[in-house]
Amino acid sequence: MTETPRAPRTLVLIPTLNDVVLLPSIVKDVQALDGVYVPLVIDDGSLPRLLPSALPEGCLLFSLPINLGLGMCTHIAMDHALNFDYDELLRIDSDGQHPVAMAPNLLSPIREGQADLVVGTRENHGDGAGIGNSLRKAVKLYFSIVASVITRGATPKDVNSGFFALGHNAIKQLSSASLERFPEPQIFIIAHRSGLRIAEVPITQAPRRHGKTTLSLSHAARLIYRFSVFAAGEIMTFRR
């Protein structure tokens, strides 16, 4: 008598900071996917605080008392995935820009044994106007150039994409890293250094349906400084 293999269990991280209007519809879209997808909303210090009653039944909610950044949110999700034996971790943003229906496309290379980490590379990356968008483009360009130099071009083309999936091995490897507030470039650089297989799936990002970027000039300067410190450490690691 052979045992029927169970379907992979996927934890879906949906971090949010005050972007709560679209959360119920995003959670429902996740729950409507084929397979076993469990949405985990991490409220990163929203004001007013997000209440469980605002989310559909079956959605997990973890609330942080203050804003600690996406790095902390990612660590919490990875720890939960490891502690409760999830096979995969998928991240989706709460602003409605990520195509939830393409989640199986990101997970397919992992389930087929072809990749440990899959990135949704935005084909319309960089669309938009305004000072905030210009700052965001400048920061992302800097991150992309530095990541490419460190890894000799081995990182994804879109190192700032927040739409990505991790297999169980990638979750274990990355859970011991120290991730910053905006961890995406770090994740891909560390994944490359750890020998994880990285794949890309092209996606079209939807226009932001709610909220706006909070990136200011001082915030951008802090991001570049902190990433530069991380990059310097990685360069030393690669040289050793």
Secondary structure, 3 states (H helix, E strand, C coil): CCCCCCCCEEEEEEEECCCCCCHHHHHHHHHCCCCEEEEEEEEECCCCCCCHHHCCCCCEEEEECCCCCHHHHHHHHHHHHHHCCCCEEEECCCCCCCCHHHHHHHHHHHHCCCCCEEEEEECCCCCCCCHHHHHHHHHHHHHHHHHHHHHCCCCCCCCCCCCEEEEHHHHHHHHCCCCCCCCHHHHHHHHHHCCCCEEEEEECCCCCCCCCCCCCHHHHHHHHHHHHHHHHHHHHHHHC
